[in-house]
Amino acid sequence: MSRPCKIGVQLPEVERYVPWPEYVELARLVEATTYDSVWVGDHLLYDLPDGSTRGPWEAWTTLAAIAQATERVEIGPLVASTSFHAPAMLAKQAATVDAISGGRLIVGLGAGWNKREYDAFGFAYDRRVSRFEEALAIIVPLLREGHVDFHGQYYDVDDSVLDPRPERPGGPPIMLGSNSPRMLGIGLPVVDSWNVWWSIYDNSVERFAEVKAEVDAVMPPGRSVEATAAVLVTLPSGDGRLMGSQYDARVARVTPDNLADHVRALAAVGATHLQLVLDPITAESIEVVGEVLAELDR
């Protein structure tokens, strides 16, 4: 028996304050425990239910450091908001991280959603999908071909050249962090994979299969785009990930005890890469769930 699909871990975001040395050690532990990938959220600030405010480390700087601290795992943002950087600059950052990692970057991209961080850091919140559409029209040709001219309503680049180029010929794979109809219409013609968050498909194999069927129904002719999914895995000490409360009853409960079967079932209905969202996200959780990988690899 072999692992039916790739399996990664999302590192802590704002569940707790994580000192930088611990963050790097968690990434190294993920690699040592034979996961396939390491993911970081691209967010800036959250207001928490207890009235406090907390933010994670900046995503692209973090990815560069993880790229240097690891050797084997794929790495990526889950997912990067195109609103937080000028599109050509985001392509430059991605090419640099891809080079640092030796060609292990997956460029997860989305339109963003958390208005609090947009307001706090001075980014425009309106027409995010329209802005994303223009951003993607700049990022994709830069990463894949190294050049773009684009003159739109929100972004304007003239004879933009990406040099040095990414590590891999044709650039790193691009993942669309959405399954909404409009975002799919924008992304499916050009991306390599799409992703759905656990709360959107209820952490359920049956619902994931339905979502994938919906995406496949609008797939452009001749295109082959891989399906990926975030999976919430609750350990005995889990208390609700970010919010510190119980999850909605509709969300399927996946634990280390049933994770192997859950992974096999998701792979059977078409998932090619899973990002595990561990509750709690600690070194112990990474090791406990890593034992499931050993079962899948037997």
C-alpha positions as CSV (number, residue, x, y, z in Angstrom):
1,M,0.0,0.0,0.0
2,S,1.3,3.5,-0.8
3,R,0.2,7.0,0.1
4,P,-2.8,7.7,-2.1
5,C,-2.2,11.5,-2.4
6,K,0.2,14.1,-1.1
7,I,-0.3,15.3,2.5
8,G,0.9,18.5,4.1
9,V,0.4,20.5,7.2
10,Q,-0.6,24.1,7.7
11,L,1.7,25.8,10.4
12,P,0.2,27.9,13.2
13,E,-1.4,31.2,12.2
14,V,-3.0,33.0,15.2
15,E,-4.0,30.2,17.4
16,R,-1.3,31.2,19.8
17,Y,1.9,33.2,19.7
18,V,4.7,31.1,18.2
19,P,8.2,32.4,18.6
20,W,10.2,32.3,15.4
21,P,12.7,29.6,16.5
22,E,9.7,27.3,17.3
23,Y,8.1,28.1,14.0
24,V,11.2,27.0,12.1
25,E,11.5,23.8,14.2
26,L,7.8,22.9,13.4
27,A,8.6,23.2,9.7
28,R,11.7,21.0,10.1
29,L,9.6,18.5,12.1
30,V,7.0,18.3,9.3
31,E,9.7,17.4,6.9
32,A,11.3,14.9,9.3
33,T,7.9,13.2,9.9
34,T,7.6,12.5,6.1
35,Y,4.8,14.8,5.3
36,D,4.9,16.1,1.7
37,S,4.4,19.8,2.2
38,V,4.4,22.8,4.6
39,W,1.8,25.6,4.3
40,V,1.5,29.0,5.9
41,G,-1.6,31.3,5.9
42,D,-1.2,34.7,4.3
43,H,-3.0,37.0,6.8
44,L,-2.0,40.1,8.6
45,L,-4.3,40.6,11.6
46,Y,-7.3,39.1,13.3
47,D,-9.6,40.4,16.1
48,L,-10.2,37.4,18.3
49,P,-13.4,36.5,20.2
50,D,-11.9,37.4,23.5
51,G,-11.3,41.0,22.4
52,S,-7.6,40.6,21.7
53,T,-5.8,41.3,18.4
54,R,-3.2,39.0,17.0
55,G,-1.3,38.6,13.7
56,P,0.9,35.9,12.2
57,W,4.4,36.3,10.7
58,E,4.5,37.7,7.2
59,A,3.9,34.8,4.7
60,W,6.5,35.4,2.0
61,T,9.3,36.1,4.4
62,T,8.3,33.0,6.3
63,L,8.3,30.9,3.2
64,A,11.8,32.0,2.3
65,A,13.0,31.1,5.7
66,I,11.3,27.7,5.6
67,A,12.7,27.1,2.1
68,Q,16.2,27.6,3.5
69,A,15.5,25.4,6.6
70,T,14.1,22.4,4.7
71,E,15.3,20.3,1.8
72,R,12.5,18.0,0.6
73,V,9.0,19.2,1.3
74,E,7.0,21.4,-1.0
75,I,6.0,24.8,0.4
76,G,3.3,27.3,-0.3
77,P,0.9,30.0,1.0
78,L,-2.6,28.7,1.8
79,V,-3.3,31.0,0.1
80,A,-1.6,34.3,-0.8
81,S,-3.9,37.3,-1.2
82,T,-3.1,39.1,-4.4
83,S,-4.3,42.3,-2.7
84,F,-1.4,42.5,-0.3
85,H,1.3,43.1,-3.0
86,A,1.5,44.7,-6.4
87,P,1.1,41.7,-8.8
88,A,4.4,41.9,-10.5
89,M,6.1,42.2,-7.1
90,L,4.2,39.1,-5.9
91,A,5.6,37.2,-8.9
92,K,9.1,38.4,-8.1
93,Q,8.7,37.2,-4.5
94,A,7.4,33.8,-5.7
95,A,10.3,33.4,-8.2
96,T,12.8,34.2,-5.4
97,V,11.2,31.7,-2.9
98,D,11.1,29.1,-5.7
99,A,14.8,29.6,-6.3
100,I,15.7,29.5,-2.6
101,S,13.7,26.2,-2.2
102,G,15.3,24.6,-5.2
103,G,11.9,24.5,-7.1
104,R,9.6,23.4,-4.3
105,L,7.1,26.3,-4.2
106,I,3.4,26.0,-5.0
107,V,1.9,29.4,-5.5
108,G,-1.5,29.4,-3.9
109,L,-3.4,32.5,-4.8
110,G,-6.8,34.0,-3.7
111,A,-8.7,37.3,-3.5
112,G,-8.7,37.7,0.3
113,W,-11.6,38.1,2.6
114,N,-10.8,39.6,6.1
115,K,-11.7,43.2,5.9
116,R,-10.1,44.0,9.3
117,E,-6.6,43.4,7.9
118,Y,-7.3,45.4,4.7
119,D,-8.4,48.4,6.7
120,A,-5.5,48.1,9.2
121,F,-2.8,47.8,6.5
122,G,-4.3,50.2,4.0
123,F,-5.3,47.9,1.2
124,A,-8.4,48.4,-1.0
125,Y,-11.2,46.0,0.0
126,D,-13.7,46.8,-2.8
127,R,-13.9,44.7,-6.0
128,R,-11.5,42.1,-4.8
129,V,-12.4,39.5,-7.4
130,S,-12.0,42.1,-10.2
131,R,-8.6,43.1,-8.8
132,F,-7.7,39.4,-8.5
133,E,-8.6,38.8,-12.2
134,E,-6.2,41.6,-13.3
135,A,-3.5,40.4,-10.8
136,L,-3.6,36.9,-12.2
137,A,-3.3,38.2,-15.7
138,I,0.1,39.7,-14.7
139,I,1.4,37.0,-12.3
140,V,0.8,34.0,-14.6
141,P,2.7,35.2,-17.7
142,L,5.5,36.6,-15.5
143,L,6.0,33.3,-13.7
144,R,5.6,31.1,-16.8
145,E,7.1,33.3,-19.6
146,G,9.1,36.0,-17.8
147,H,7.4,38.9,-19.5
148,V,4.1,40.8,-19.5
149,D,2.5,44.0,-20.7
150,F,-0.8,44.8,-19.0
151,H,-3.0,47.9,-18.8
152,G,-6.1,47.4,-16.7
153,Q,-8.4,49.3,-14.4
154,Y,-6.5,48.5,-11.2
155,Y,-3.0,47.5,-12.4
156,D,-0.7,48.8,-15.1
157,V,2.7,47.3,-16.0
158,D,4.7,48.2,-19.0
159,D,7.3,45.8,-20.4
160,S,7.6,43.9,-17.0
161,V,10.4,41.4,-17.0
162,L,10.9,38.7,-14.4
163,D,14.6,38.2,-14.0
164,P,16.0,35.9,-12.6
165,R,13.4,33.4,-13.6
166,P,11.9,30.8,-11.2
167,E,13.9,27.6,-10.6
168,R,11.6,25.4,-12.7
169,P,11.2,25.9,-16.4
170,G,7.6,27.2,-16.9
171,G,7.5,28.5,-13.3
172,P,6.1,27.0,-10.1
173,P,2.6,25.4,-10.1
174,I,-0.2,27.8,-9.4
175,M,-3.1,26.9,-7.1
176,L,-6.5,28.7,-7.0
177,G,-7.7,29.1,-3.4
178,S,-11.4,29.2,-4.2
179,N,-14.3,27.2,-5.6
180,S,-16.7,30.1,-6.2
181,P,-18.1,30.3,-9.7
182,R,-16.6,33.6,-10.7
183,M,-13.2,32.7,-9.3
184,L,-13.3,29.4,-11.1
185,G,-14.1,31.2,-14.3
186,I,-11.0,33.3,-13.9
187,G,-8.7,30.7,-12.6
188,L,-9.5,27.4,-14.3
189,P,-8.2,28.4,-17.7
190,V,-4.7,29.0,-16.3
191,V,-4.0,27.4,-12.9
192,D,-2.6,23.9,-12.2
193,S,-4.9,23.1,-9.2
194,W,-7.7,24.5,-7.1
195,N,-8.3,24.2,-3.4
196,V,-11.3,24.2,-1.0
197,W,-11.2,25.0,2.7
198,W,-12.5,22.4,5.2
199,S,-15.4,24.5,6.4
200,I,-16.6,25.2,2.9
201,Y,-17.1,21.5,2.1
202,D,-18.0,20.5,5.7
203,N,-14.8,18.4,6.1
204,S,-16.8,15.7,4.4
205,V,-15.8,13.2,1.7
206,E,-19.3,13.3,0.2
207,R,-19.5,17.1,0.1
208,F,-16.0,17.3,-1.4
209,A,-17.1,14.9,-4.2
210,E,-20.0,17.2,-4.9
211,V,-17.8,20.3,-5.0
212,K,-15.4,18.6,-7.3
213,A,-18.2,17.6,-9.6
214,E,-19.4,21.2,-9.6
215,V,-15.9,22.4,-10.6
216,D,-15.5,19.6,-13.2
217,A,-18.8,20.8,-14.8
218,V,-17.3,24.2,-15.6
219,M,-13.8,23.0,-16.5
220,P,-12.7,24.5,-19.8
221,P,-12.4,21.9,-22.6
222,G,-9.1,20.2,-22.7
223,R,-8.0,21.4,-19.3
224,S,-6.8,19.2,-16.5
225,V,-6.7,21.0,-13.1
226,E,-5.9,19.0,-9.9
227,A,-8.3,19.1,-6.9
228,T,-6.9,19.8,-3.5
229,A,-8.5,20.3,-0.1
230,A,-7.7,21.5,3.5
231,V,-8.8,18.9,6.1
232,L,-9.5,19.7,9.7
233,V,-8.0,17.1,12.0
234,T,-9.1,17.3,15.7
235,L,-6.9,15.8,18.4
236,P,-8.1,15.0,21.9
237,S,-6.7,18.4,23.2
238,G,-8.3,20.4,20.3
239,D,-10.6,23.2,21.4
240,G,-11.8,24.7,18.1
241,R,-8.6,25.9,16.3
242,L,-8.8,29.7,16.1
243,M,-12.1,30.5,17.8
244,G,-11.6,28.4,21.0
245,S,-15.1,26.9,20.7
246,Q,-16.8,23.8,19.3
247,Y,-17.1,23.5,15.5
248,D,-20.5,23.6,13.8
249,A,-22.2,20.2,14.0
250,R,-22.4,19.9,10.2
251,V,-18.6,19.7,10.0
252,A,-17.4,16.0,9.9
253,R,-15.1,15.1,12.7
254,V,-11.8,13.7,11.5
255,T,-9.4,12.4,14.1
256,P,-6.1,10.6,14.0
257,D,-8.0,7.4,14.4
258,N,-10.1,7.8,11.2
259,L,-7.7,10.0,9.2
260,A,-6.2,7.2,7.1
261,D,-9.6,6.1,5.9
262,H,-10.6,9.7,5.3
263,V,-7.5,10.4,3.2
264,R,-8.1,7.2,1.1
265,A,-11.7,8.2,0.6
266,L,-10.8,11.8,-0.5
267,A,-8.2,10.4,-2.9
268,A,-10.7,8.0,-4.3
269,V,-13.0,10.9,-5.3
270,G,-10.2,12.9,-6.9
271,A,-8.2,14.8,-4.3
272,T,-4.5,14.9,-5.2
273,H,-3.1,17.0,-2.3
274,L,-4.4,17.6,1.2
275,Q,-3.4,20.3,3.7
276,L,-4.0,19.1,7.2
277,V,-5.3,21.8,9.6
278,L,-4.4,20.3,13.0
279,D,-6.2,21.3,16.2
280,P,-4.1,22.0,18.2
281,I,-1.2,22.7,15.9
282,T,1.8,21.7,18.0
283,A,4.9,19.5,17.6
284,E,3.0,16.7,19.4
285,S,0.1,16.9,17.0
286,I,2.5,16.8,14.0
287,E,4.2,13.7,15.4
288,V,0.9,11.9,16.3
289,V,-0.6,12.5,12.9
290,G,2.7,11.6,11.3
291,E,2.1,8.0,12.6
292,V,-0.9,7.9,10.3
293,L,1.4,8.6,7.3
294,A,3.4,5.6,8.2
295,E,0.2,3.6,8.1
296,L,-0.7,5.0,4.7
297,D,2.8,4.2,3.4
298,R,2.8,0.6,4.4
